[in-house]
Amino acid sequence: MRIEIRGRNVEMTDELRETVRKRFQRLGRQVSPLATLEVVLSEERNPRVADSQVAEATFYLKGVTLHARECSPEMTHSVHELAEDISRQVKKHRELRRKRRRTRRLVDQMRGRPAEARP
């Protein structure tokens, strides 16, 4: 999995980059190595906005794009919540794919086709 990290109105430190990599490392084992994750960290400059630290992620998988956005007063907390949200979406997507494959296999068996014909 390839991870692209960008910052808007935020200084990108090595510590911040490492935090993002650690949080999303687990997702790399669950998806294809060709998947791409784009993480954009930004700061709202409006003083009236309490949750000024914003983290957004777009996850490009084969056939589907997942997107999430989280805001909080601290950037590390935003990244943590973002990782939880994206991992929940990936889990849901994987379950739907498994269910679809199981259903197709059962329909093929009911129609009398061999189950090995479909990858």
C-alpha positions in Angstrom: 0.0 0.0 0.0 1.3 3.4 -0.9 0.7 6.3 1.5 0.9 10.0 0.4 0.9 12.6 3.2 0.3 16.2 2.5 -0.2 19.2 4.8 -2.1 22.5 4.3 -1.4 25.3 6.7 0.5 22.7 8.8 4.2 22.2 9.2 4.8 18.5 8.3 7.3 17.2 10.9 8.9 13.8 10.8 7.0 12.9 14.0 3.7 13.7 12.4 4.5 11.7 9.3 5.5 8.7 11.4 2.3 8.9 13.5 0.3 8.8 10.3 2.3 5.8 8.9 2.0 3.9 12.2 -1.8 4.4 12.4 -2.4 3.2 8.8 0.2 0.4 8.7 -2.3 -2.2 9.8 -4.6 -1.4 6.8 -1.8 -2.3 4.4 -2.1 -5.9 5.4 -5.8 -6.0 4.8 -5.9 -4.6 1.2 -4.1 -5.0 -2.0 -0.5 -3.8 -2.3 -1.7 -1.6 -5.2 -4.0 0.4 -3.0 -3.3 4.1 -2.5 -4.0 6.2 0.6 -3.9 10.0 0.4 -3.9 11.8 3.8 -4.3 15.5 3.9 -3.6 17.3 7.3 -4.8 20.9 7.6 -5.6 23.6 10.1 -8.6 25.8 10.1 -7.4 29.4 10.6 -10.8 30.6 11.9 -10.4 31.3 15.7 -14.1 30.6 16.3 -13.7 27.0 15.1 -12.8 24.9 18.2 -11.9 21.7 16.3 -9.3 23.4 14.1 -7.1 20.4 13.3 -8.5 18.5 10.3 -7.4 15.2 8.9 -8.9 13.8 5.7 -8.1 10.5 4.0 -9.0 9.1 0.6 -8.4 5.4 0.1 -8.3 4.2 -3.5 -9.0 0.4 -3.7 -9.8 -1.7 -6.7 -13.3 -0.7 -7.8 -14.1 1.6 -4.8 -12.9 4.8 -3.2 -13.3 5.4 0.6 -13.2 8.8 2.1 -13.2 10.1 5.7 -12.8 13.5 7.4 -12.2 14.1 11.1 -11.7 17.3 13.2 -10.5 17.8 16.7 -8.4 20.3 18.8 -5.3 18.1 18.4 -3.8 16.7 15.2 -2.8 13.3 16.7 -6.3 12.8 17.9 -7.7 13.7 14.5 -5.4 11.2 12.8 -6.3 8.5 15.4 -10.1 9.0 14.7 -9.5 9.1 11.0 -7.7 5.8 11.1 -10.5 4.2 13.1 -13.1 5.5 10.6 -11.2 4.3 7.5 -10.5 0.9 9.1 -14.2 0.5 9.8 -15.0 1.3 6.1 -12.4 -1.2 4.9 -13.8 -3.9 7.1 -17.3 -3.3 5.8 -16.1 -3.3 2.2 -14.2 -6.6 2.8 -17.3 -8.2 4.4 -19.5 -7.1 1.4 -17.0 -8.6 -1.0 -16.9 -11.9 0.9 -20.7 -12.1 1.0 -20.9 -11.4 -2.7 -18.4 -14.2 -3.5 -20.2 -16.6 -1.2 -23.6 -15.8 -2.8 -22.2 -16.2 -6.3 -20.7 -19.6 -5.4 -24.1 -20.8 -4.0 -26.0 -19.6 -7.0 -23.5 -21.4 -9.3 -24.0 -24.6 -7.3 -27.8 -24.3 -7.5 -27.6 -23.9 -11.3 -25.4 -27.0 -11.6 -22.2 -25.2 -12.6 -18.9 -26.2 -11.1 -17.8 -24.0 -8.2 -14.2 -23.8 -9.4 -15.1 -22.0 -12.7 -15.2 -18.6 -11.0 -12.0 -17.2 -9.4 
